[in-house]
Amino acid sequence: MSEIALQTVGLVRRVEGIISHTLINGIDLSVEKGEFLAITGPSGSGKSSLLYLLGLLDAPTEGEIIICGQPTSKLSEIERADVRLTKCGFVFQFHFLLPEFTALENVLLPMRAAGLMSARDMHQRAIALLTSLGLGEQAAKRPNQLSGGQRQRVALARALANRPEIIVADEPTGNLDTASTEQVFGILRDIADSGQTVVVVTHDAALAARADRRIHIVDGKIQETTFGGKPKSESAAATGAAIASS
């Protein structure tokens, strides 16, 4: 039986006000460990709202989110923050690297926040991650000294820092050129191939087709589910193994 990494039950998110608006309307979803799930949908459909709920960046109005077997609806804010820090890694359309810090220092941030490793181990892991993503020689550079694709790869290294079981990514290639888009999406594919769960929101249908499964969101509901995926190549397996062992 496949292991479920992420599950929602009756998930609802409403924004209350003079005119209430339902962003997510009763979604039931299970995502397996090591699955690459793409979320697509038109603007305003609720796809990013769903992703933020899955990563515990927002709280549902109704329903349950279960992460690695742990129900989260009754957790305190401190407990939710701990799950986010240790179980989830985040990548966004804008990399959100701290400009005054080097690439290495940006990758170290979540490890320092978690406080689970010695300073030496944290440094070694950060260097290993950057190296596995082709950035070993860029570790001492600040974000403004890196290309867009390099900055997003630093953001990926930061997302992987605490060995999260789930990577959630919101339009991670939205601001990149074609070559960098292919590289970043390929890395996400390799991460899933190495056994981590990847959930990505994308507007690019061609990229979404390379995921193991695509769900299409309209008006806060799953309208369509399709299956695709890209066969694992030897190079992809090698890259994924290098990232996983970093």
C-alpha positions as CSV (number, residue, x, y, z in Angstrom):
1,M,0.0,0.0,0.0
2,S,1.3,3.4,-0.9
3,E,2.2,5.8,1.9
4,I,0.1,9.0,2.0
5,A,2.2,12.1,2.6
6,L,-0.5,14.7,2.4
7,Q,-4.3,14.5,2.7
8,T,-7.2,16.9,2.9
9,V,-10.8,16.0,4.0
10,G,-13.7,18.3,3.2
11,L,-11.3,21.3,2.8
12,V,-13.1,24.7,2.7
13,R,-11.6,28.2,2.8
14,R,-14.0,31.1,2.9
15,V,-13.2,34.8,3.2
16,E,-15.9,36.5,5.3
17,G,-16.9,40.0,4.8
18,I,-19.8,42.1,3.5
19,I,-19.7,39.7,0.6
20,S,-18.3,36.3,1.5
21,H,-16.2,34.5,-1.0
22,T,-15.4,30.7,-1.1
23,L,-11.8,30.1,-2.3
24,I,-11.7,26.4,-1.7
25,N,-15.0,24.4,-1.7
26,G,-14.9,20.9,-0.2
27,I,-11.7,19.4,-1.6
28,D,-10.8,15.8,-0.8
29,L,-7.2,15.0,-1.9
30,S,-4.6,12.4,-1.1
31,V,-1.0,12.8,-2.3
32,E,1.4,9.8,-2.0
33,K,4.9,9.9,-0.8
34,G,7.2,10.5,-3.8
35,E,4.4,11.8,-6.0
36,F,4.8,14.8,-8.2
37,L,1.4,16.6,-8.2
38,A,0.7,19.7,-10.4
39,I,-2.1,22.0,-9.7
40,T,-3.5,24.1,-12.6
41,G,-6.5,26.3,-13.2
42,P,-7.5,29.8,-14.4
43,S,-6.6,32.9,-12.6
44,G,-8.7,33.2,-9.4
45,S,-9.6,29.5,-9.5
46,G,-8.2,28.8,-6.0
47,K,-5.0,26.9,-7.0
48,S,-2.6,29.1,-5.0
49,S,-5.1,29.2,-2.1
50,L,-5.1,25.4,-2.0
51,L,-1.3,25.3,-2.1
52,Y,-1.0,27.7,0.8
53,L,-3.5,25.5,2.8
54,L,-1.5,22.4,2.0
55,G,1.7,24.0,3.3
56,L,-0.1,25.3,6.4
57,L,0.6,28.9,5.4
58,D,-3.1,29.5,5.7
59,A,-5.8,27.8,7.9
60,P,-9.0,26.2,6.5
61,T,-12.5,27.4,7.5
62,E,-13.6,23.8,7.6
63,G,-12.0,20.4,7.0
64,E,-8.8,18.7,7.9
65,I,-5.2,18.7,6.5
66,I,-3.2,15.7,7.4
67,I,0.6,15.9,6.9
68,C,2.7,12.8,7.2
69,G,-0.1,11.2,9.2
70,Q,-0.6,14.1,11.6
71,P,-3.9,16.0,11.6
72,T,-3.3,19.7,11.9
73,S,-6.6,21.4,12.5
74,K,-6.2,21.3,16.3
75,L,-2.5,22.3,16.4
76,S,-1.5,25.6,18.1
77,E,0.2,28.2,15.9
78,I,3.6,27.2,17.4
79,E,2.9,23.5,16.5
80,R,1.8,24.5,13.0
81,A,5.0,26.5,12.6
82,D,7.1,23.5,13.7
83,V,5.4,21.3,11.1
84,R,6.0,23.9,8.4
85,L,9.6,24.1,9.4
86,T,10.4,20.4,9.6
87,K,7.9,18.7,7.2
88,C,7.5,21.3,4.4
89,G,9.9,23.2,2.1
90,F,8.6,26.2,0.2
91,V,9.5,27.6,-3.2
92,F,7.7,30.7,-4.7
93,Q,7.6,32.6,-7.9
94,F,9.8,35.2,-6.3
95,H,12.7,33.6,-4.6
96,F,12.5,35.7,-1.4
97,L,16.2,35.3,-0.7
98,L,17.5,37.8,1.9
99,P,19.6,40.3,-0.2
100,E,22.1,41.0,2.5
101,F,23.0,37.3,3.0
102,T,25.1,35.1,0.7
103,A,23.6,32.0,-1.0
104,L,25.2,29.9,1.7
105,E,23.7,32.0,4.5
106,N,20.3,31.9,2.9
107,V,20.4,28.1,2.8
108,L,21.5,28.0,6.4
109,L,18.5,30.0,7.7
110,P,15.9,27.2,8.1
111,M,18.5,24.9,9.6
112,R,19.4,27.5,12.2
113,A,15.7,28.0,12.9
114,A,15.1,24.3,13.5
115,G,18.2,24.0,15.6
116,L,18.6,20.2,15.0
117,M,22.2,20.1,13.8
118,S,25.5,21.4,14.9
119,A,27.0,24.4,13.2
120,R,29.5,22.2,11.4
121,D,26.8,19.8,10.1
122,M,24.6,22.7,9.0
123,H,27.4,24.2,7.0
124,Q,28.4,20.9,5.4
125,R,24.8,20.2,4.4
126,A,24.3,23.7,2.9
127,I,27.4,23.4,0.8
128,A,26.4,19.9,-0.3
129,L,23.0,21.1,-1.4
130,L,24.4,24.0,-3.3
131,T,26.9,21.8,-5.0
132,S,24.3,19.2,-5.9
133,L,22.3,22.0,-7.6
134,G,25.4,23.3,-9.5
135,L,26.0,26.2,-7.2
136,G,29.0,25.2,-5.3
137,E,31.1,28.0,-6.7
138,Q,28.3,30.6,-6.0
139,A,28.0,30.0,-2.2
140,A,29.7,33.2,-1.2
141,K,27.7,35.4,-3.7
142,R,24.7,37.5,-2.7
143,P,21.4,37.2,-4.6
144,N,22.1,40.4,-6.7
145,Q,25.2,38.7,-8.1
146,L,23.3,35.6,-9.3
147,S,21.1,35.0,-12.4
148,G,17.4,34.4,-12.0
149,G,17.8,30.7,-12.5
150,Q,20.6,30.6,-10.0
151,R,18.6,32.5,-7.4
152,Q,15.7,30.0,-7.8
153,R,18.1,27.1,-7.4
154,V,19.3,28.7,-4.1
155,A,15.7,28.9,-3.1
156,L,15.3,25.2,-3.9
157,A,18.4,24.4,-1.8
158,R,16.9,26.4,1.1
159,A,13.6,24.5,0.7
160,L,15.5,21.2,1.0
161,A,17.6,22.3,3.9
162,N,15.7,20.5,6.7
163,R,15.1,17.4,4.7
164,P,11.3,18.1,4.4
165,E,9.0,15.3,3.2
166,I,7.0,17.7,1.1
167,I,8.0,20.5,-1.2
168,V,5.3,23.0,-2.2
169,A,6.1,25.4,-5.0
170,D,3.9,28.2,-6.3
171,E,4.7,29.1,-9.9
172,P,8.4,28.5,-9.3
173,T,9.3,29.0,-13.0
174,G,7.0,32.0,-13.6
175,N,9.8,34.6,-13.8
176,L,12.4,32.5,-15.5
177,D,13.6,32.1,-19.1
178,T,13.1,28.9,-21.0
179,A,16.4,27.3,-20.2
180,S,16.1,28.1,-16.4
181,T,12.5,27.0,-16.4
182,E,13.6,23.6,-17.8
183,Q,16.4,23.3,-15.3
184,V,14.3,24.2,-12.2
185,F,11.4,22.0,-13.2
186,G,13.8,19.2,-14.0
187,I,15.2,19.5,-10.4
188,L,11.7,19.3,-9.0
189,R,11.1,16.2,-11.1
190,D,14.3,14.7,-9.7
191,I,13.4,15.5,-6.1
192,A,10.1,13.6,-6.5
193,D,12.0,10.7,-8.2
194,S,14.2,10.6,-5.1
195,G,11.2,10.0,-2.9
196,Q,10.1,13.4,-1.6
197,T,6.6,14.6,-2.4
198,V,6.4,17.6,-4.7
199,V,3.2,19.8,-5.1
200,V,3.5,22.6,-7.6
201,V,1.2,25.2,-8.9
202,T,1.9,26.1,-12.6
203,H,0.1,27.9,-15.4
204,D,2.2,25.9,-17.9
205,A,0.3,22.9,-19.2
206,A,3.3,21.4,-20.9
207,L,5.2,21.4,-17.6
208,A,2.2,20.1,-15.7
209,A,1.9,17.2,-18.1
210,R,5.3,16.0,-16.8
211,A,4.0,15.6,-13.3
212,D,2.7,12.2,-12.1
213,R,-0.8,13.7,-11.7
214,R,-2.4,17.0,-12.5
215,I,-5.5,18.4,-10.8
216,H,-7.3,21.2,-12.5
217,I,-9.1,23.6,-10.2
218,V,-12.1,25.7,-11.1
219,D,-14.1,27.8,-8.6
220,G,-12.4,26.1,-5.7
221,K,-13.2,22.6,-6.8
222,I,-11.2,19.9,-8.5
223,Q,-12.8,19.8,-12.0
224,E,-10.4,17.3,-13.7
225,T,-7.7,14.9,-12.8
226,T,-5.2,13.6,-15.4
227,F,-2.1,11.4,-15.1
228,G,1.1,11.8,-16.9
229,G,4.7,11.9,-15.7
230,K,8.1,11.6,-17.3
231,P,9.9,8.3,-17.3
232,K,13.0,8.3,-15.0
233,S,16.2,8.5,-16.9
234,E,19.6,7.4,-15.5
235,S,20.7,11.1,-15.3
236,A,17.5,12.1,-13.4
237,A,17.9,9.2,-11.0
238,A,21.5,10.2,-10.4
239,T,20.6,13.9,-9.8
240,G,17.8,12.9,-7.5
241,A,20.1,10.6,-5.5
242,A,22.6,13.4,-5.1
243,I,20.0,15.8,-3.8
244,A,18.5,13.2,-1.5
245,S,21.9,12.3,0.0
246,S,23.0,15.9,0.5
